[in-house]
Amino acid sequence: MHYAYIMRSLSDPDKLYYGSTSDLKARFSVHNAGGNVSTKPFGPDRPLPGKGNRR
């Protein structure tokens, strides 16, 4: 299953990042370890609460 997600930067709360993945836990780990060029300057990040939909 694929998930869409939104993350908010804890160091700059006005910065949001939108993405998609099949493994949320692993993807958030990559973001917070600085492994994503788009979010690295603004980390750490926190996922915004959401609700999953299953088709």
Sequence and secondary structure as in RCSB ss.txt:
>XXXX:A:sequence
MHYAYIMRSLSDPDKLYYGSTSDLKARFSVHNAGGNVSTKPFGPDRPLPGKGNRR
>XXXX:A:secstr
  EEEEEEESSSTT EEEEEES HHHHHHHHHTT  TTTGGG SEEE        
